[in-house]
Amino acid sequence: MILYKALGFLFLGLGFIGAFLPLLPTTPFILLAAGCFAKSSERWHRWLLANRTFGPMIRNWQQHQCISCNSRRIALLSVILFGGYSVAFTLANPYLIAFGAALILFTVTYLLRMKLCDVEQSE
């Protein structure tokens, strides 16, 4: 239980950082945090579900294994624009460029494969 709670806070922190760093995705980390808190801390799990930003996304994922079209659109645009900018203009090492490009490709593929919620599920 303590391990799941610690992992929940780790994933929550990574998700928060991912909201500001282009190559680090937010959604998967928030969903992982919710899963860890569901197994370890009812209080923190309820807090995440009640969160205005992340609550609807977590409930959709837990109940229907889907994300909203808007969430996917924002995630894709963020990864492509900010991640692409980072790889193209801020990295000089070819290995880091290749790693960054692979990470962007993986994330885009992952997001495109996620099931989209129906309109009535996302409300």
Steps between C-alpha positions, in 0.01 A plus 500: 500500500780741585671421168182577304453826688862602435462409132176699490681812620790435260264466202297802612820705516611379157157583360520848648848552353375361169247782482797736454765286328429417137650149481337370820135400458251594772199274441664156544670609823177639647320178411779295659482718813124443520550124470764498774288715731199275437704214649658695784317817608128557468550862607749584222302303244186700587704822481616415148148403392363828639768704321336728243773442241588134543184351656293460181797352314566247777133401529476447122811284509388296802146444376546477121877480428474806276613863479314797359569621149599839642752343741656303217510806275672711765745223582589442134544869426714550810725204429542583132547876536702527820675167471578561134635846581719358777642229279549722196638814662636436849681168480845473343601143587384261226427227755275734699329611180436136405374421852273805504362420155438137603324617817279735297419222252418256781277753676315596181445132415379428853258793494363408158433144615304606810125454472296820479200550726156540357336838562276368778797330675705819518232701681 
